[in-house]
Amino acid sequence: MDIEVVDLFCGVGGLTCGLKRSGLKVIAGFDNDATCKYAYEHNNKTQFVNKNIRFVRGNDIKKYYSPKSIHILVGCAPCQPFSNMSFKRFKNVPRESDDKYDLLMEFGRIVKELKPTIISMENVPAIRKTNVYKDFVSILNDNGYYTSGGEVVYCPDYGIPQNRHRFVLLASKLGNIDLIKPTHDRKKVNINSFICNMPPIEAGEIYPKDPLHRSAALSKKNLMRIKASKQGGTWKDWPKSLLCSCHKKKSGITYSSVYGRMSWGKIGPTITTEFYSYGTGRFGHPNQNRAISLREGAILQTFPKKYNFIDPKIPFSMNTIARHIGNAVPVKLGQVIGRSIKQHLKHYRNEV
């Protein structure tokens, strides 16, 4: 029996790529951002459906599955309303007014309509504090799904070189389903083995053989600042003449995670949508005087080194591609989810 997957909120295909690498067949990806279509289809050879999930019905998805296949539905609803930054900004209250807040319930609605055999939902850990998450779990319980309640994943445990935690909830009609055990020793995971062999470039330069290996330009002052930075260091290493005005205030002293350099022997920070900017986090290259390039950010998200994000028909936008990369599910995490699903199906092979 064929095993077929549909990926909701698929973006440029981080989760899809990982699932395919695990050996699963992904037959379609749905997303309302048309700028993701080229990268998704070009790299994954899978159909991209540009449609707002609010207007997608179970029957719209069902037509992509083969009649007798095992139906799997996966997705990572936008996590911005549930991020730690959002919770802090709104005094530990989720942003229910955010227009993306209820998209998880749209996922739940499709689960009710489609009734796939297996579901995977991935997001930030803080989503568990929200009513929309509790309602989603109620949908699973009411529709006969088994779930162990999900698991918070520390990415280095699965070979992803980021100080990043993600929440993964698996559910199945067949029985309890869990993630596979960690595949790596977190102490041995570092950025060195991922980006140390990338060709050196200057700030603002594009490597001729790979247009994605480009870094943002730096102002004269920021260039002086990064030259004064140490591996693993922050703006606190600078002479007073280079400090930003905000860092001289009491309110700015606690923001130590900006203008930082990475360290070769350690993991990197969470790759955000602004990872290409030196001033927005610890995104300084370990020993080159620049922020990491778009390609290096993609590699730290565990995308294949030749994953093509640049649509030749659309004017290049560094902001857009960085957003695509930062919003993606790390490919290796997608692979872990895929392996977990395959292990589960092998265990229950006599029941499908």
N, C-alpha and C positions, 0 to 999 in steps of 0.2 A: 504494500500500500504506500502511495506517495505521501510525503510529508511536505506541506506547503505553508509558507508564511506570508502574511501581509503586515507591513510596517506602517503604523500611523505616526504622524509627526516626524516623518523620516528625514527631513533636512537633506544634507548632501550625502547621507548614507553611512555614517559611522556604525550604527547598529546593524544595518543591512550587510555591510561589508564583513563585520565580525561573524554574523550568523552564517553567511555564505562560506567563510573560512572554516567554520565548524562542520560544514558539510550539509547544512540545511538549504533548501530551495526557497528563495524569496521571490515571489511572483509579482509583487507590486508594492510601491511605496506611495503614501498619500501625504501631501503637505500643501498648505496654502501659499507658500513662498515660491513663486515661479523662478526666482533666481537660483534655486537649488537644483533645478531640473537637469541642467547640463552635467554637473559633477555626479549627480546620482545615477543617471542613465549611462553616461560614458564609462564610468568606472565599474559599475555593477551589472551592466547589461540587463537591467531590470526596469520595467515600466514605471515611470513617475506620473502620478495622477495629481494634477494641480487643482485641488478642491478644498474649500474650507470644511473642516471636520463637522461643523455644525449642520451642514447640509448633506452630509453623507449618511446613507441609510445602510442597514445590514445587507439588504439585497444588492446594493451597489457594489459591496465588497464580495459578496458570495459568488458573483458571476466570474470572478477571477480564479476561484478555486476549481480544481477538477472535481467532478461529482463524488468520487469515492475516496478522495484524499483525506488525510488527517489535517484539520484546519487549525492553524496557529495564528494568533493575533498578538502583536507586540507593539509597544509604543512608549515614548517618553514625552508626555505633555510638557509644554513650556514651563520651566522651573522658576522663572523670575519672581512670581508672586510668593514663592515659598523659600527663597534664598535667605541665608543668614543675614545678609545686608538688609534685605527687605524687612525681616523681623525686627532688627535693631532700629531701623529708621521709623517703623510704625509701632514701637514700644511693645514688641513681642506679640503683635496681633497680625495675622496674615492679611494680605491686601485683598479682601473680598470684593472690593470695588474694581480691582484690576480686571480688564476684559478677558484676560487669560485664565483667571482663577477657576472658572467652572469647566474648563476644557477636559479635566479628568472625568467629569460626569458625562460629557459627551462620549468619551471612551467607554464608560460604563453602560451608557445607553446602547452603544453598538454591540457590546458584549451580550446584552439582553436580547437584541434582535438577531444576532448572528449565531450565538451559542457555540463558539469555537471549542475545540477539545482542550487547548492549552493557551494560557495568557501570560504575558510578561509585561510588567509595568515598572519602569525605572524612573527615578527622580532624585531630588535632594532629600536627605534624611528628615529635614524639618517638615516635610509634607505630612508626616504622621501626626502632627499637632493640629491638623485642620479638620473641619467638619466635612469638607469635600472628600477627603481621604476616607473618613469613617463611612460616609455614604457609599463610596466606591466598594469598600470591603463588604458592606451590607448587600450590595448587588451580587457580589460573588457568592456570598453565603446563601442568599435566597435562590440562586440559580444552580445550586448543586456543585459548586467548585470546592475542591480541597486546597487549602493553603496553610503553610506553617506560620504565616504572619509576616513573612519577608525578612530581609537581612540587610544590615548596613555593611557595606563593603568598603574596606580600606584598600584603595587602588594598588599600592605596591605589593600587596599580598597576591595579586594576579599579574604582576609584571608591568604595571603601568607606572611610569616614573613621575608621579604627581602626588603632592600632599592633598589628596582628594578623597572624600567619603561620598558614596552614592548609596541610595536605597533601592533594592531590587525585590520586587514582589512577584513570585511565580504562583500560578494557580492552575489546577488541572481537574478535569471531569473524572479522571481515572483513579486518582489517589494522591497522597501527599507528594509534593515535589519541592526539592531544595536545590540550592546552588552546589556545584561541586566544591570540594575543599580547596583551600588556597594552593596555588600552583608554584609560588615562589617564596623564597626567604626575603622578607621585606628589607632586611639589613643589607642585602646584596644588590638591591635595585637602585640604580642611580642614572643620572642623565648622561654620564660619560659614554656608556655603551650605546646610546641612541644618537647623539649628535656630535661626538668628538671628531668624527671624520668628515664633517661638512666643510666644504671649501671656505676659506676665510674671505669675508667681505667687509667693506667699510660701512659706516652709517649712511644710509641713503643710496647704497649701491645695489645693483641687480647682478646676480651671477649669470653670465651669458648662456650657459648650458641648461639653466633651470630658472625660468622667469618667476617661479614662486619663491626661490631663495633670494629674497630681497628684504632689506631692513629699512625701517623708517629713518628719515633724516633727523639729525639732532641740531638744536641751536648751539651757538658757540658756548653758551654758559652750560648747557646740559652735557656737551662734550667734555668740558672741564670737570663737571661733576662725576661723570662715569669714570674718567681717568683717575679721579681721587677715591674711587670705590674699590673695596676689596672683595674677593670671592666670599660669598656668604654674608657680606656686609650690607649696610644701608647708608642713608644720608648722614647718620651719626658719625661716620668716618670722615666726613668732609671738614675742611677748615671753615670757620665762621663766615668767611667772605662768600662762600658758595651756598649757604643755607637759604632755603625759601623763607619768605616772611612768615608763612603759617607754622613752620617748624620752630620759630622763635617764641611762639605763644604756648601757654600751658596746654591748650586744647590740641595742639599739633604734635606734642611730644610722644603721644601714644601711637601715632601713625608710623610705626617702624617698618611696615611692610610695603613701603613705596620707595622708588629709586634704589632698588636693591639689585645685587648681582647674584646669579646662581653659583653653586659650587659643583665642580665636576664629580666629586665623590658622593654627592647626596641627590635625593630626589628634587624635582622642581616644584614650584607652586602649582596650584590649580590653574589650568589654562583657561582664561576668560576670553570674552570677545574683544578685549583690548590688550591682549598679550604682546602685541607688536610695539606698544608704547612704553618707553623706559620709565615714565613717571607714574604708571598706574599699578605697579606691583613689583615683585622681585623678578623682573623679566630682563634684567641686564645679562648679556652673555658673560660666561665665566671669565674669559680673558681677552675678548675683543671689545673694543669701545663702541658698543651699540646694543640695542635691544635685540632679542632673538628675531630671526627672520620668520616670515610666514611658513616656509617649509619646515623650519625647526619646530615651530609650534604644532604643525600637523604631525610631525614625527613623534613629538611628546604626547600627542593624542593617540599615538600608535597607528596612525594611518600608514599604509604602504608608502615607501619613498617616492614612488612614481604616480601616486594618486593625483589626478589632474583636476584642479579646482577652477581653472581659468577658461571661461566660455569665450571662444574667439569672436563671437557675434555681439558681445556686450563689452562696452568700454571698461577697462580694468578699474576696480575700486578696492583699495587696500582695506577699507572699513568693512565692505561687504564680505570679502573672503575671510577676514579675521573673525567676523561674526559667524560665518558658516562653520569655521573650524572650532571656535570656542563653544558654540552651541551643540556640537556633535557629541554623541555617546562615544567614549573611547572605543576604538575598534576591538581591542583585546577584551574589554568588558562584554561587548557583543558576542565575541567568540566564547567566552565563559558561559554566557546565558545559553548559547546554542548547544554547547557540550552538555550542559545541565539538562536541557530538554531531551537531547538524544539519549542520555543515560536513563532518564525517567521513562521514555518510551520503550527502551530495551527491557527495563524491569517489568513493564506492563504489556509486553508485546502480545501476550495471549488474550488480552482484553480489548484490543483494537481491531 
